[in-house]
Amino acid sequence: MKKMKKHKSFDISSQEDNELTLISYEITDERMLDKTVKKLPSRVREQIEELYGLLSSDPEKAIPPLIELIKKYPDVPVFSNYLTAAYRMSGQEEKTNSIILESYKKHPDYLFARINYALYWIQKGEPHKVPEIFDHKLELQMLYPKRRKFHITEFMNFNGLMALYYNAIGEREIAIRYYQMIKQVDPAYDIVQVVKNTLYPSLRVRLLRKLLKHPAKNVK
């Protein structure tokens, strides 16, 4: 896969300055193997590629081998991340939440375990838990000060999560900036669509929310 071009992104985590600070990231879609993955046998690394493909085509089929890999390699967090995706894509909400909680407990410093755990609490209506999950470092450069290159999955999912977080705490303008940032990188990316639907719900959804918020009185 070819390397993507550099993109500019806004540092909108700091609210003390009146001006936005531009930070230059290099975002790539080239493979960036986690250090735990690098230590795996080559055949297992090849299996990871196969399982990644299954997540889109047949997520339920990916579940049994992922469970076995987690048992065999409990210190490799990518397997738990893939299993979370497989459960989510196959509509198994209870098992999705269970593996999210388990993964964060086992791998609290793994970025995707943090992202999934933060999203879990946003969906539970408790977005105030998010800053602590990221040690109050709500910007990739703060989390990883020595890095300038990030994989597109890291960049898009982290910043998409931040858009959902700021929207959930009532900071809509900041949420929109995050949305515009990830949309600029790849408008077709899944998290972009999730954020878009959250920030700009359809008329039908808005009416439903209004009815739920202000239900009609019972007619005697």
C-alpha positions in Angstrom: 0.0 0.0 0.0 1.3 3.4 -0.8 2.1 6.0 1.8 -0.5 8.7 2.2 0.4 12.3 2.0 0.9 14.5 5.0 -2.2 16.3 6.5 -2.6 19.3 8.7 -4.8 18.9 11.8 -6.0 21.3 14.4 -4.9 21.0 18.0 -8.3 21.7 19.6 -7.6 20.0 22.9 -6.3 23.2 24.4 -9.0 25.7 25.3 -6.8 28.3 26.9 -5.7 29.9 23.6 -8.0 32.0 21.5 -6.2 30.8 18.3 -6.0 27.2 17.0 -2.5 25.8 16.8 -1.6 23.8 13.6 0.2 20.6 14.1 1.7 18.6 11.3 1.0 14.8 11.3 2.1 12.2 8.9 -0.7 9.8 8.4 0.0 6.5 6.7 -1.9 3.4 5.6 1.3 1.4 5.5 1.6 -1.4 8.1 2.8 -0.2 11.5 3.1 -3.4 13.6 2.7 -3.2 17.3 5.8 -4.3 19.2 3.9 -7.4 20.5 2.9 -8.4 17.0 6.5 -8.1 15.8 7.5 -10.9 18.2 5.0 -13.3 16.8 5.9 -16.2 14.4 5.5 -15.2 10.8 2.6 -17.6 10.3 0.6 -15.9 13.1 1.3 -12.5 11.6 0.0 -13.8 8.3 -3.1 -15.1 10.1 -3.7 -11.6 11.5 -3.9 -10.3 7.9 -6.4 -13.0 7.1 -8.5 -12.2 10.2 -8.5 -8.5 9.4 -10.1 -9.4 6.0 -12.7 -11.6 7.7 -13.9 -8.7 9.9 -15.4 -7.1 6.8 -16.6 -10.2 4.9 -17.6 -12.6 7.6 -17.0 -11.3 11.2 -18.6 -14.3 12.9 -16.2 -16.7 11.2 -13.3 -14.7 12.7 -14.5 -15.1 16.3 -13.4 -18.7 17.1 -9.8 -18.3 15.9 -9.5 -14.9 17.6 -10.6 -16.5 20.9 -7.9 -19.2 20.5 -5.2 -16.6 19.7 -6.1 -14.6 22.8 -5.7 -17.7 24.9 -2.4 -18.5 23.3 -1.1 -14.9 23.2 -2.8 -13.1 26.1 -0.2 -10.2 25.9 -1.0 -9.3 22.3 -3.8 -6.6 22.5 -4.6 -6.6 18.8 -6.4 -9.9 19.1 -8.8 -8.4 21.7 -9.3 -5.4 19.5 -10.2 -7.6 16.5 -12.5 -9.7 18.6 -14.3 -6.5 19.8 -14.8 -5.6 16.2 -16.0 -9.1 15.3 -18.6 -9.1 18.0 -19.7 -5.6 17.2 -20.1 -6.3 13.5 -22.0 -9.4 14.1 -24.5 -7.6 16.4 -23.5 -9.3 19.7 -23.7 -6.3 22.0 -23.3 -8.1 25.3 -20.2 -9.9 24.2 -18.8 -6.7 22.6 -19.1 -4.9 25.9 -17.6 -7.8 27.8 -14.5 -7.9 25.7 -14.2 -4.1 25.8 -14.1 -4.1 29.6 -11.7 -7.2 29.7 -9.4 -5.7 27.1 -9.1 -2.3 28.9 -8.4 -4.1 32.2 -5.6 -6.2 30.6 -4.2 -3.5 28.2 -4.9 -0.1 29.7 -2.2 1.6 27.7 -3.2 0.2 24.3 -4.7 2.9 22.2 -7.6 0.9 20.8 -8.5 -0.6 24.1 -8.7 3.0 25.4 -10.8 4.1 22.5 -13.3 1.3 22.8 -13.5 1.8 26.6 -14.1 5.5 26.1 -16.8 4.9 23.5 -18.4 2.4 25.9 -18.9 5.1 28.5 -20.1 7.7 26.0 -22.8 5.3 24.9 -23.6 4.7 28.6 -24.2 8.4 29.0 -21.1 9.0 31.2 -18.7 10.9 28.9 -17.0 12.6 32.0 -15.0 9.3 32.4 -13.2 9.8 29.1 -10.4 12.3 30.1 -9.2 9.9 32.9 -9.0 7.0 30.4 -6.5 9.0 28.4 -4.7 10.5 31.4 -6.3 13.9 30.5 -4.3 13.9 27.3 -7.0 14.5 24.7 -4.7 14.9 21.7 -2.6 12.3 20.0 0.6 14.4 20.2 0.1 14.7 24.0 -0.4 10.9 24.3 2.6 10.2 22.1 5.0 13.2 22.2 7.8 11.4 20.5 5.7 10.4 17.5 4.9 12.3 14.3 3.7 9.4 12.2 0.4 7.7 12.9 -1.5 4.9 11.2 -4.8 6.1 9.6 -6.8 3.8 12.0 -5.2 5.5 15.0 -5.7 9.0 13.7 -9.3 8.5 12.5 -10.6 6.5 15.5 -9.0 8.6 18.1 -10.1 11.9 16.7 -13.6 10.5 15.8 -13.9 9.5 19.4 -12.9 13.0 20.5 -15.7 14.4 18.3 -18.2 12.2 20.0 -16.8 13.1 23.4 -17.0 16.8 22.9 -20.5 16.6 21.5 -21.6 14.5 24.5 -20.4 17.1 26.9 -22.1 19.9 25.0 -19.1 21.4 23.3 -20.6 21.1 19.8 -18.3 23.6 18.1 -15.2 21.6 19.1 -16.9 18.4 18.1 -17.5 19.9 14.6 -13.8 20.8 14.3 -12.8 17.3 15.0 -15.4 16.1 12.5 -14.1 18.4 9.8 -10.6 17.2 10.5 -11.3 13.5 10.0 -13.6 14.2 7.1 -10.8 16.0 5.3 -8.6 12.9 5.7 -11.1 10.3 4.5 -14.8 11.2 4.2 -15.8 7.6 3.5 -14.2 6.2 6.8 -16.7 4.5 9.1 -16.1 6.7 12.1 -16.7 9.8 9.9 -20.2 8.5 9.1 -20.9 7.8 12.8 -19.8 11.3 13.8 -21.8 12.8 11.0 -25.0 11.0 12.0 -24.5 12.1 15.6 -23.8 15.7 14.8 -26.4 16.0 12.0 -29.2 13.5 12.7 -31.9 13.1 10.1 -35.2 14.9 10.5 -36.9 11.6 11.4 -34.4 11.1 14.2 -34.7 14.7 15.5 -38.5 14.3 15.7 -38.2 11.0 17.5 -35.8 12.6 20.1 -38.2 15.5 20.5 -41.1 13.1 21.2 -39.1 11.2 23.7 -38.0 14.3 25.4 -41.5 15.8 25.5 -44.0 12.9 25.4 -47.6 13.6 24.9 -49.8 13.6 27.9 -52.1 10.6 28.4 -55.6 11.2 27.2 -58.2 10.0 29.7 
